[in-house]
Amino acid sequence: MLQHLPILPIVIPLLSGIIMLFGFLNDYYKRLRIFGTVMSAIMVVIAAALLYHVHYHGPQVYALGGWEPPFGIALVADRLSVLMVLLTAILTLATQLYGSSGEDKQGRFYHPLIMFQVMGISGAFLTGDLFNLFVFFEVLLIASYALVIHGGGKQKTQANVHYVSLNLAGSALFLFALGILYGTFGTLNMADMQQKAAFIRPEDIILAKTGGLLLLAVFGLKSAMLPLHFWLPKAYASAPMSVAALFAIMTKVGLYSLWRVHNGVFGVDAGELAYLIQPWLWPLALLTLAIGIVAVLSSQTLRTLSANLVIVSVGSLLLMVALKTNLSTAAGLYYLVHSTIAGAAMFLVAGMIINQRGKAEDRFVPARPVGQPVLLSGLFFVCAIALIGMPPLSGFIGKAFMMKAALEAGEAAWVWPPILLASLASIIVLGRAGSTIFWRSKGDKPGPTLATKREISSVSLLLIVLGLMVVFGGWLSDYAAMATLDLYASIDIEASLETGAEQ
Amino acid sequence: MELLYAICVGTLTTAAVFLMLRGQTFPLIVGLTMLSYAVNLFLFASGRLTINSAAIIGVSENYGDPLPQALVLTAIVIGFAMTAFVLILAMRARADLGNDQVDGGDLYQHKQKNVKTSSKERN
């Protein structure tokens, strides 16, 4: 059973998504909700077991159908990908809980779509070759297209047309890049490519560089890097809030791929091709952060504010990719986990505020008071502290960790000011947002809707995880450091297949 | 053959990019479709162009690379699914937004116009 663990995060959401489409579940929201929540909880347990297994027994290679890599399709579960899978599973559970309190009834097929989306995300993290990365990207994207538009309405349609057409163009670019890379390397398996990169023929170098840079454009689109980020605020702000919370990890899929391909495959051992995107990445990362700060300062609603904070976190993480030291990658990983969870929690809190403020929704204008001021302002406060990066929550540790990495890489002058400025901008805007929403209320009749237990528990789940990230911060940073080593060291596929068979 | 093939892919891509830069949904979809054709041809060529060689070992003296063919097959399937989705979405957008602009056109100006006309009527 243990050797089949790596495929379970893909198979379980696929099967439960299909089961949910059958009539005996699909017509009964209560059953659907219970089933979805139970399956998400099972996925958390499985992802945790996989993480434990990989941490203590080394990376697992799972050859699908027994066809051995480099030609067969392989799943590679190393420490990095497993951490991301666990993060996805936790986020799914929170999304599922939150969506079950009403958002799923706005349209049909909410629960199955969430499952298919999670299948795509987990698959993208686990896959060992580039073409399957493309396939899983498409799986998660087509589910997300439908989820953005869930519930319907002009705003959603408008945002979705943008989102879909940009991503389709991105997919075509991805395929061009794959064709070029396959033509030059003769393989699409990432571990195999990593070994072949150093021995590339001199006349092929320019082609391989073209392919690598095209991949930068593709992953930049997915992760909302500077010139390719315009779709994000609108798409996230118009999606249902639970979906937006799940989307908090979608930009991270792009960042993960960037790490995997550009620091792994085209990493330190790649000879002529080593770090070929480096000259592009520095300015793009800094500019992404800068535009993120400006966008945060100009946000008019809590939803767009949270979406713009996602861009800020992407900018900080791109800086960590650009620094390319072991420590910066570990710091980036810690901050990635933190920013995903904190961003998702903020989206969920925004959803609760929208429900309780009537027509004013989450705009920063005086309106009637919320129904549960103490609860909501408390949750908002905790999320805000985490997002800004103040002690005692994990945002502080993440940012301190990143700045330490920059200091040791000798690039503090470039990294410290943008990160600190981003924190300052977040303080200003979140402070203004909180005081306007909770204090500057006119009229004294609070709205009739109250947050349900499911909504509260889903936000608390995320906040508890943030707390655990502080308590187990030392362990997690050690784990991130080891995951970094996994990323930089090329996996010997054949050897790990043999050890996998023995277990 | 290589030159002709390259010209085909290049022409398709150019046309696709031109169409996709139009601001309307129908040219955009035609452009995306052409781009996916171009990409499929391109992927096919990444296994090198050969004549009289089957993709199975032992059938002919030389054998073609089977992997790009598998990739193209997958890409075609995914491309069809995505085109179908974007087509339906474009029709939905046409119905919802009242125009075929990719950015929703004058969704907001439209409202203002209505307001203006109604105020004129009042006058």
Interface residues (C-beta under 8 A of the other chain):
Chain A: F71 F131 V135 E138 I142 Y145 I149 G152 G153 K154 T157 Q158 N160 V161 H162 V164 S165 L168 A169 S171 A172 L175 F176 L178 G179 I180 Y182 G183 L188
Chain B: M20 T25 L28 L32 L35 S36 A38 V39 N40 F42 L43 A45 S46 G47 R48 L67 P68 L71 T74 A75 I78 A81 M82 F85 V86 L89 A90 R92 A93 D96 L97 V102 D103 G104 L107
